[in-house]
Amino acid sequence: MAPSSSPPTTIDSVREWADAHLLSLERALDADGLSIISPITFGLEHRVKAAVEARDPRRAALFVVLDTVGGVVEVVERIVRVLRHHYEEVRFIIPDRAMSAGTVLAMSGDDILMDYHSCLGPIDPQVEREGRLMPALSYLSQYEALIEKSLSYELSTAELVGRSGTTSGSCGITWPGTG
């Protein structure tokens, strides 16, 4: 069965679509091709660097097929540094979605190519906690709520003590990543 020329709508179909079209896109765009179809988590920057540095010879331009629910913006910064070190021009093709940190990554490109149904998401910084990505804004909101309670002398011992049962720092708050 011949691959559909329409952009896909699920992670598996995005991978299949990218695999089927990567070589023809390289020829049509006269550019190297790379696909990033995953959350943007620690370690991805190393895989991108290895893939880019394995290209020999390398063209002046690169296109990236990007489909992601987002992730860690520090990883995006390192990926952008790798891409810009090796390529004069970087284009992003968004067949379905690039959310949060994926939006930041796409915005680092010279061009963003999208289908009428593709979308970029809001920029919502994430932090990794116990192997899961969580919105950083929720940490800030919780911190502000604890400060508010502390200033009005309403902070309970349970709120003051971290998950491990110990306190950290002079104020007794256990910060994310220390508990």
N, C-alpha and C positions, 0 to 999 in steps of 0.2 A: 504494500500500500504506500503510495507516495505521501510525503509529509505535507501537511497543510501549510499554506503560506500565511494563514492568519496567526497572529500572536496567540500563545496559549494562556490558560487561566489557572493552572495548578503548578506546583513546584516540579512534579515529575514531567508534566507536559512541557514546561519551560526548558528543562534539561534536554528533553528529546528534540524540541524545536531548535535549541542552540546547537546541539550536536549535528543536526541535519543541515543547518544553514551556515555554520561558521566558515567553512571553506569557501562557499560561494560568496559570502559577505566579504571575506578577505580579498577575493579577486575583484569584486565590484567596487569596493571602497579603496582599493590599493593600500591596505593597512593590515597590520597584525591584528588578530582577534583573540579575545580573552573572555571567558564567561565567569561571572561570580553569581552563583545561584545558591545563596545560603545566608543565614544570619551573619552579621559582621561581629565576630567574637575574636578574642585573643588567639593568635596562631594563624589567622587568615592572612595577615600581612606577610608572614614568612612563606606561605604557599604562593601568594601572588608574586613575591620577589623571586622565588625559585622558578616559577613559570616564565616570568619575563626574562630573567637572566639566561634561561635555557634556549631562548629564541636566537638562532644564528643561521643566517643573517637576520638582522632586525630592520624593519622599515622605519621611516620617520614618523609614521602615524600609527595610532592604536585605536581600536574600538573595543568597548567593553559591553557585553550583554549582561545587564544587571537586573537581578530579581532578588529583593531582600525585604525582610520585615524590619530591618534596622539593626542596631547594635551599639557598639562602643565607638564613640567618636575619636578616641585616641588611636584606635586601629585604623580608622579612616585617614587620619593625618599621616600615618606611616605609609599607607598604601599610596596616597597621593604623592608623597615624596619619591617613592619608587617609580611610579608611572611617569612623573615629570622629569626624573633623572634620565630615563631611557628614551622618552618620546617627546618630539616637538609638538605634536598635536594629539589630543585625547578626546574621543567622542564616546558618549554613552548611549546605548540602545536600551530602552526600558520597555520590554514586551508586555509586562503586567504591572509591577509596582516596585517602587523604591521608597521605603518608609524611613523616617527619622534619620539615622546616620547614613542610610542609603541615599537620602535626599541631599545630604551634605556632600557625599561622594560624587553624585551626579552633577552637582553644581560646580565641582572643581574642574569639569570638562570644558572643552571649547564649544561643544555642541551636545544637545540632548535630543535624541530622536525617540518619539513616542507615537503610539497608536492612539486613536481617539478614545479608547477605553483604558489606556495606561494611566497610572497616577503616581504622583509624588506625594509623600505624606508630610505631616507637620514635623518640625524638628523637635524631638522629645528626647533629651539626653538620657542615657541609660547607665546604670551602674551594675556591675556583676556582684551578686550576693549568693553564696552557696550554690554556684554553678548556674544560676538563673539571672536573666536580665530583668531589672526593675527600673521604673521611671525615677530619675534622680529627684524630680519635683516632689515625689511622695516623701523622700527623706527630708527635704527642705521644709515641707509642710509640717511634718512631725516635729522637727527641731523647733520651728517657730511656735508650735502648740506647747511644747515643753517649756520653752522660755516664758511664754505667757503665763502658764500655770505657776512657774517658779517665782515670777515677779509678784504674783498675787497670793503666794504662800499656799497654793492648792496642789502642789506636786506631791504625789503619794510615794511611799517607799518602793512600791512595785514599779512605778514609772522611773524611779531614780536608779534602780538596779538593773543591770543588763541581763541578757538571756543566760549567761553563764553563772549568774548569781553574784558576780563581783562588779565592782565599779571601776571606772577608768577615768583618770584625770581628777582635778580638784573639785569639779562640780558633780562627779558621780555618774555622768552620762556615758554609756557605752556606745561608741561610734560605730557605724557600719564597718565591718571588716576587722573589728577588734574583739568582738564578743564571742 
